[in-house]
Amino acid sequence: MYQRKYYNIIKERIEEERIAIQVIAGPRQVGKSTVVSQVLDDIAIPYISETADGIEPNNTEWISTVWANARSIMEVRKNKEFLIVIDEIQKINNWSEFVKKEWDYDTRNNVNIKVILLGSSRLLIKKGLTESLAGRYELIKMGHWSFTEMRDAFGFDINQYIYYGGYPQGAKYIKNEKRWKDYIKDSIIEPIVSKDILMTTTIYKPALLKQLFELACDYSGEILSLTKMLGQLNDAGNVTTLSNYIDLLNDCQAVTKLHKFANDNARKFNSVPKYQVYNTALMSANIGRGFEKEYTDSKRWGRWAESAVGAYLVGNADEYGYQVYYWREDDQEVDFVLEKKGKTIAIEVKSGRRSTNDGISVFSKKFSPKLAFVVGSGAMSFEDFFTMDLGILFEE
């Protein structure tokens, strides 16, 4: 079975001395439980693995029971250390307070129980951590699957990855476009909108949220004001509501908005946003006419290529500590601008979507970026870009 890079991170932290609760968070359907199962198969530490799926939300005593069982097993077997793994922890109301209580008890009494928590909702996990577990956890952020991973695990070529994105369970369905789309919509999109967000935030217009999600995916790679977007939605709302909803979708690593690059923050954050999916599957499931039709339409394929590049950039932004913007002035545009500690990198995606590419040179004269390059035909290949470690871009 394919092992992601997170396997080694999780295994090393389990095998080191007890320091903090290990919390594994990330978007839906990226294999968080699978990686932990692989690690459990390869370690010598005794453990119990439980899931809160199916437990009544108000049954908070269930968490205490899990800990009590672990302590009993540890005492009977005279184990020097023990591991508790709980999946779908966010389904228990006020879970973080009860985890805190048990963790602190073990800490005070020198009970060497280590803990791994997983959750299918990044929003719910985030809320619990900030409320109760400050200083007691380490967060392992598991991201969407990269091109390298989808290629090595499932044999994807670069064009399949650009269209179908990086959801491992979806790979088995790509020969049946309808079945693949149903999987993406039913297993990923619907739970994000109907469960993850609604369980953590009071949403007065859930229908508007769903429409916005679909529209933002449709406009991935496009610049569109929230006011104009509002005019395309059926439900009534306002610009502030839309902006807040986009922020929630960003927390779910579904879709985000990019600001225009400028030298001052006021101009950045008051700019018209550009929309960007975290995984092109979300875009293809909504507006894709099928892989063959999109791939052979050079103008439309340019949107997928640009969105795939953007998804790779925003998906790695936290890990490498950079911000992602776009830049436009008159009819000149740079698709993506990365900024880190005052240094910038300009990236343009070249495809059948446009025949000229003057934005890079105009931007370079104005802002003197550390690097400026083109991804696409006649330049850095998509294969080279998607297999590149983005961390090297800001190295001296």
matplotlib code that plots the C-alpha trace (Angstrom):
import matplotlib.pyplot as plt

x = [0.0, 1.3, 2.8, 2.5, 5.3, 3.1, 3.7, 7.2, 6.2, 3.5, 5.6, 8.5, 6.3, 4.6, 7.9, 9.5, 8.8, 5.4, 5.4, 2.0, -1.2, -0.8, -3.7, -4.0, -6.2, -6.8, -9.5, -11.9, -10.9, -7.1, -6.4, -5.8, -7.2, -5.3, -1.9, -2.5, -3.5, -0.3, 1.7, -0.2, 0.7, 4.4, 4.9, 5.5, 3.7, 0.4, -2.6, -6.4, -8.0, -11.6, -13.9, -16.6, -18.6, -21.9, -21.5, -24.2, -22.9, -23.8, -22.2, -19.1, -18.4, -17.5, -14.1, -13.5, -14.4, -11.8, -9.1, -10.2, -10.0, -6.5, -5.3, -6.7, -5.0, -1.8, -1.9, -2.8, -0.1, 2.4, 3.0, 5.5, 3.7, 0.4, -1.3, -4.9, -6.1, -9.5, -11.0, -13.9, -13.3, -15.2, -18.5, -18.5, -19.8, -17.3, -14.7, -11.7, -12.6, -12.8, -9.6, -7.9, -9.1, -7.8, -4.5, -3.8, -4.6, -2.1, 0.5, 0.1, 0.3, 3.1, 0.9, 2.7, -0.3, 0.2, -2.6, -3.5, -6.7, -8.2, -11.1, -12.8, -13.8, -10.8, -13.2, -14.4, -10.9, -9.7, -12.5, -11.7, -8.0, -8.3, -10.9, -9.3, -6.1, -3.7, -0.1, -1.1, -1.0, 1.0, -0.9, 0.0, -1.6, -2.3, -2.9, -4.4, -2.5, 0.2, 0.8, 3.8, 1.6, -1.2, 1.2, 3.1, 0.1, -2.5, -0.5, -2.0, -0.4, -0.1, -3.2, -5.3, -4.0, -4.9, -8.5, -9.3, -7.2, -5.8, -8.5, -7.2, -10.6, -11.8, -8.9, -10.7, -13.7, -12.1, -13.0, -16.6, -17.0, -20.5, -19.6, -16.5, -18.5, -21.1, -18.3, -16.8, -20.2, -21.6, -18.5, -16.7, -18.7, -21.9, -20.3, -18.2, -21.3, -23.9, -21.8, -18.4, -19.5, -23.0, -21.8, -19.4, -21.0, -24.4, -25.3, -28.5, -28.6, -27.3, -28.7, -26.6, -23.5, -24.0, -24.6, -21.5, -19.4, -20.4, -20.0, -16.6, -15.5, -16.9, -14.9, -11.6, -8.8, -11.1, -11.2, -14.7, -16.0, -18.2, -20.8, -20.9, -20.9, -23.9, -25.8, -25.4, -26.8, -30.5, -30.6, -30.5, -27.3, -24.7, -21.0, -19.9, -21.8, -20.2, -16.8, -17.3, -18.6, -15.5, -13.3, -15.2, -14.7, -11.0, -10.8, -12.1, -9.4, -12.0, -11.9, -10.3, -9.9, -6.6, -6.0, -4.2, -0.5, 0.4, 3.1, 0.6, -1.9, -4.8, -4.6, -4.2, -7.2, -9.5, -8.9, -11.2, -10.6, -9.5, -11.0, -9.0, -9.9, -7.7, -8.3, -9.3, -11.7, -14.1, -14.1, -14.3, -17.2, -19.3, -18.5, -16.4, -17.8, -15.6, -11.8, -11.5, -13.7, -11.9, -8.4, -9.0, -10.5, -7.3, -9.0, -11.0, -8.1, -6.1, -8.5, -7.8, -4.1, -4.0, -6.3, -4.1, -1.0, -2.9, -4.1, -0.5, 0.6, -2.2, -2.1, 1.6, 1.5, 1.2, 4.0, 6.5, 5.2, 4.4, 1.3, -0.3, -1.6, -2.3, -1.4, -3.1, -2.6, -4.6, -4.4, -1.2, -1.5, 0.6, -1.4, 0.3, 2.6, 4.2, 5.5, 7.6, 9.5, 9.4, 10.6, 8.4, 8.1, 6.1, 4.5, 2.6, 0.8, 1.0, -1.5, -3.9, -5.7, -3.5, -0.9, 1.1, 2.7, 3.9, 2.7, 5.9, 8.2, 6.0, 5.7, 9.5, 10.3, 7.9, 8.6, 12.0, 11.0, 13.5, 12.3, 9.9, 9.1, 6.5, 4.9, 3.5, 4.3, 7.7, 8.8, 8.9, 6.9, 3.9, 5.5, 8.6, 6.6, 4.3, 7.3, 9.3, 9.8, 8.3, 10.6, 13.5, 11.9, 12.8, 16.2, 19.2]
y = [0.0, 3.5, 5.4, 9.2, 11.3, 11.8, 8.1, 8.9, 12.0, 10.2, 7.2, 9.3, 11.3, 8.2, 6.5, 9.5, 10.3, 11.6, 15.4, 16.4, 15.2, 14.5, 16.0, 15.0, 17.4, 18.0, 18.1, 15.3, 12.0, 12.5, 9.3, 10.4, 7.2, 5.1, 6.6, 6.1, 2.5, 1.9, 3.3, 1.2, -2.0, -1.2, -0.1, -2.2, 0.2, -1.4, 0.7, 0.9, 2.5, 3.8, 5.9, 8.3, 7.6, 6.3, 7.6, 9.9, 13.5, 14.2, 11.0, 12.8, 10.1, 7.9, 9.7, 9.0, 5.3, 5.0, 6.4, 4.2, 1.1, 2.2, 2.6, -0.7, -2.6, -0.8, -1.7, -5.4, -5.9, -3.8, -1.7, 1.1, 3.1, 3.0, 4.7, 5.9, 6.6, 8.3, 8.9, 11.3, 12.9, 16.1, 14.2, 14.3, 17.6, 19.5, 16.8, 19.0, 19.7, 16.0, 15.2, 17.9, 16.5, 13.0, 14.3, 16.5, 13.6, 11.4, 14.2, 14.8, 11.1, 10.2, 7.9, 7.4, 7.3, 8.9, 10.2, 10.6, 12.4, 12.5, 14.3, 14.5, 18.1, 20.5, 23.2, 21.2, 20.1, 23.7, 25.0, 22.4, 23.0, 26.8, 26.5, 24.0, 22.3, 25.2, 24.2, 20.5, 19.4, 19.3, 19.7, 17.5, 19.1, 16.5, 18.0, 17.0, 14.4, 15.8, 14.8, 12.7, 10.8, 10.2, 9.2, 6.7, 5.3, 5.2, 5.8, 9.2, 11.2, 14.9, 15.7, 13.3, 14.9, 18.4, 17.3, 14.7, 16.3, 14.5, 12.4, 8.9, 7.1, 8.9, 7.4, 4.0, 5.7, 7.9, 5.5, 6.2, 10.0, 10.0, 7.7, 9.8, 13.0, 11.3, 10.3, 13.8, 15.4, 12.9, 12.1, 15.4, 18.4, 17.6, 16.8, 20.0, 22.1, 20.1, 18.9, 20.5, 24.1, 23.8, 21.9, 24.6, 27.9, 29.4, 29.7, 31.6, 30.9, 27.3, 27.4, 30.5, 28.8, 25.8, 28.1, 30.1, 27.0, 25.9, 29.3, 29.8, 26.4, 27.4, 30.6, 29.1, 31.1, 34.0, 37.5, 38.5, 41.0, 39.7, 42.3, 40.7, 37.3, 38.2, 39.1, 35.5, 33.9, 33.1, 33.6, 37.1, 38.0, 40.7, 41.0, 40.6, 37.3, 36.0, 36.9, 35.1, 32.0, 32.0, 32.1, 29.1, 27.2, 28.1, 26.6, 23.4, 23.6, 23.6, 27.0, 30.3, 33.8, 35.4, 39.1, 41.3, 41.8, 45.3, 47.1, 47.9, 45.8, 48.2, 47.8, 44.1, 43.3, 45.8, 44.3, 42.3, 38.6, 35.8, 32.4, 29.3, 25.7, 23.6, 20.5, 20.7, 17.7, 20.2, 22.2, 19.3, 17.7, 20.9, 22.2, 19.6, 18.2, 15.1, 14.7, 14.2, 17.2, 19.6, 18.4, 18.9, 22.3, 24.4, 27.5, 25.7, 23.5, 26.6, 27.2, 23.7, 24.0, 27.4, 26.1, 23.0, 25.2, 27.4, 24.4, 23.2, 26.7, 27.3, 23.8, 24.2, 27.8, 26.9, 24.4, 26.8, 30.0, 32.1, 34.0, 33.6, 36.6, 37.5, 40.7, 42.7, 46.1, 47.2, 44.2, 42.8, 40.0, 37.5, 34.5, 33.9, 36.0, 34.3, 36.5, 35.5, 37.9, 40.7, 38.5, 37.8, 35.1, 35.6, 32.6, 32.7, 29.7, 29.5, 27.4, 27.7, 30.3, 33.1, 33.8, 36.6, 36.8, 40.3, 40.3, 38.7, 41.3, 44.3, 42.9, 42.2, 45.8, 47.2, 44.9, 43.1, 39.7, 37.1, 34.7, 35.0, 32.1, 30.6, 27.2, 25.5, 25.0, 26.3, 26.9, 24.9, 21.8, 21.0, 17.7, 19.6, 22.1, 19.6, 17.5, 20.4, 21.0, 24.5, 25.1, 25.7, 28.8, 31.0, 29.4, 31.7]
z = [0.0, -0.9, 2.0, 2.1, 3.6, 6.7, 7.6, 8.8, 10.6, 12.6, 13.3, 14.6, 16.9, 18.3, 19.0, 20.8, 24.4, 25.4, 24.6, 23.2, 21.7, 18.0, 16.0, 12.4, 10.4, 6.8, 4.1, 3.5, 1.8, 1.7, 3.7, 7.3, 8.8, 6.3, 7.1, 10.8, 10.2, 8.3, 11.2, 13.8, 11.8, 12.1, 15.7, 18.8, 21.2, 22.5, 21.5, 21.3, 18.2, 18.5, 16.4, 17.6, 14.5, 15.7, 19.2, 20.5, 20.3, 23.9, 25.2, 26.5, 29.0, 26.1, 26.0, 29.7, 29.1, 26.3, 28.7, 31.6, 29.3, 28.2, 31.8, 32.8, 30.0, 30.7, 34.4, 33.8, 31.2, 33.0, 29.9, 30.2, 27.5, 25.6, 22.7, 22.3, 18.8, 18.3, 14.9, 14.1, 17.5, 16.4, 16.5, 20.3, 21.7, 23.8, 23.0, 23.6, 27.3, 28.1, 26.2, 28.1, 31.4, 30.7, 29.2, 32.2, 34.6, 32.9, 32.9, 36.7, 37.5, 35.1, 33.1, 29.8, 27.5, 24.1, 22.0, 18.3, 17.4, 13.9, 12.4, 9.0, 9.7, 9.8, 11.0, 14.0, 15.0, 14.7, 17.0, 19.7, 19.7, 20.0, 22.8, 25.2, 24.1, 23.7, 24.5, 24.7, 21.0, 17.8, 14.6, 11.6, 8.5, 5.9, 2.5, -0.8, -2.8, -5.1, -8.7, -7.7, -5.2, -7.7, -10.4, -8.2, -6.5, -9.3, -12.5, -13.3, -16.1, -15.8, -17.7, -15.7, -12.6, -13.9, -14.5, -11.9, -9.1, -6.0, -4.3, -3.9, -3.6, -6.7, -8.8, -9.2, -10.8, -13.5, -16.3, -15.6, -15.6, -14.1, -11.3, -10.5, -10.4, -8.1, -5.7, -5.6, -5.1, -2.5, -0.5, -0.5, -1.6, 0.2, 3.5, 3.4, 3.0, 4.9, 7.8, 8.4, 8.2, 9.5, 12.6, 13.6, 12.5, 12.5, 8.8, 8.2, 4.5, 3.8, 0.3, -0.4, 1.0, -1.4, -4.4, -3.5, -3.2, -6.7, -8.2, -6.7, -8.1, -11.5, -11.4, -10.3, -11.9, -12.6, -11.1, -10.0, -7.4, -4.7, -5.8, -9.3, -7.8, -5.6, -8.7, -10.0, -6.8, -6.4, -2.6, -1.1, 0.8, 1.1, 0.3, 3.9, 4.1, 0.9, 2.2, 5.5, 3.6, 1.4, 4.5, 5.9, 2.6, 2.8, 6.3, 4.8, 2.1, -0.6, -2.3, -1.4, -2.7, -3.7, -3.3, -5.8, -5.0, -4.0, -1.8, 0.9, 2.8, 2.3, -1.5, -1.2, 0.9, -0.8, -4.2, -6.3, -5.5, -7.7, -6.9, -6.5, -5.7, -3.5, -5.7, -9.4, -8.8, -7.2, -10.4, -12.8, -10.9, -11.3, -14.8, -16.5, -19.7, -19.4, -19.6, -23.3, -24.2, -21.9, -22.7, -26.4, -26.0, -25.6, -24.4, -21.7, -20.8, -19.9, -17.0, -15.6, -16.0, -14.2, -11.4, -11.0, -10.6, -8.1, -6.2, -5.7, -4.6, -2.1, -0.8, 0.2, 1.4, 5.1, 5.0, 3.4, 4.9, 1.9, 0.8, -2.6, -4.6, -8.3, -10.1, -12.8, -14.2, -17.3, -19.6, -18.1, -15.6, -13.5, -12.5, -9.2, -7.0, -3.9, -1.1, 1.9, 4.2, 1.6, -1.3, -4.2, -6.9, -10.1, -11.9, -15.1, -16.6, -20.3, -22.3, -25.2, -23.1, -24.2, -26.9, -25.3, -22.0, -21.2, -17.6, -16.2, -17.8, -16.6, -13.1, -13.0, -13.9, -11.3, -8.4, -9.0, -7.9, -6.6, -9.4, -12.3, -14.6, -16.8, -16.4, -19.5, -23.2, -24.3, -20.6, -17.4, -18.1, -15.9, -14.9, -13.7, -11.8, -10.1, -9.0, -7.7, -4.0, -3.6, -0.6, -2.9, -4.4, -1.5, -0.7, -0.9]

ax = plt.figure().add_subplot(projection="3d")
ax.plot(x, y, z, "-o")
ax.set_aspect("equal")
plt.show()
